[in-house]
Amino acid sequence: MKRKAPASKSFLLLLAEGIKTKIMIRNINGFLLLFLVSFFISCKKNETLNETSEKKKSTVENIGSKENSQYKTWFFSSQNNNSTYKDIRISISKDSIKVSNGDKLICSGEILQRKSTFAEYFKSVKNGDLNKEQLAKDYNFNFRNDIIEIANIYGDLADKGCLFPFNNMFIVDNHLFFYDKGYYCFTPNEDRKNVSETINIDIKTTNIQLPYNEKIDIKKVSYKEMEISKVRGLEDFSCDGKTLRFIVLPQFKSVNLIMVPLDCGDNSYRFFLLTIKDNSVVSNLYVEGELYDPENPENVELTNFSIDRNYIIQVKTIEQVKGKVKSETVIDYKINELGKILKN
């Protein structure tokens, strides 16, 4: 016969079980609360990380856009005799270079830029003059002496950055040159493939009469304008790469004569005389302006010109040092029927 448990023992068991249940419920509630708090913190953390990531991404994109906007791109000039580098694009910023062939990046790296002269770059006055004359002959352009040298920051024999032939080049009068068995020329404007067969702008009518011997007032001068695509070779004389400002001079036989300002550099007063025949620039000659180093404005080179009734062009250049005349040069030129400007 089984004995019944005392009533007091049953009460104690029930009480213990009730306390145990309450503790379990309290633990479950605490766990749920801890889980919810942790979940909330985790969500906030992820949200913050996402915001930070988006901000970083935005910053990188902005920096990239700003960096790209600082590059100036140079294109293969149609005046090159060798077409080896015709698909090359050279982009240069203040301290970097990128060389591409179509959409393919060939190289990139850091560069150093410094002001120089033909004499310094070619190690002597004689070599500088010879190379300057050869470039003028090859590319039909009268270059000034001041150049900007661009070099690979790691040196000529480095295995980093842009290597030969892009490791050393120079810029003069908006033309970029590098050497590979001869000099290649690049300009900031891509050559126009479809040049119109007729000039749609009047480059014949003018109020100027010969003999001509005047100084241009750059504050009052009035220009005509045309797109550089109208005439082959105008891209070398455009400051914005789209249009050309010019003054019309009396026509010589079938050769048109215009004067154009090249005032986008350090010297705002500089004019070139261009001869145009068959929709192409045939010759150019620096005829008027002032050239000086901004750091040494007292040393200046003054140039002016005149044209007589026989179309003989006389160019006079005076070199002044601290207000005193150091030298004076006078050269006469003539124009032939092909439009070439030649020394008389």
Secondary structure, 3 states (H helix, E strand, C coil): CCCCCCHHHHHHHHHHHHHHHHHHHHHHHHHHHHHHHHHHHHHHHHHHHHHHHHHHHHHHHHHHHHHHHCCEEEEECCCCCCCCCCCEEEEECCCEEEEEECCEEEEEEEEEEEEEEHHHHCCCHHHHHHHHHHHHHHHCCCCCCEEEEEEECCCCCCCCCCCCCCCEEEEECCEEEEECCCEEEEECCCCCCCCCCCCCCCCCCCCCCCCECCCCCCCCCCCEEEEHHHCECHHHHCCCCCEEEEEEEEEECCEEEEEEECCCCCCCCEEEEEEEECCEEEEEEEEEEEEEECCEEEEEEEEEEEECCCCCEEEEEEEEECCEEEEEEEEEEEECCCCCEEEC
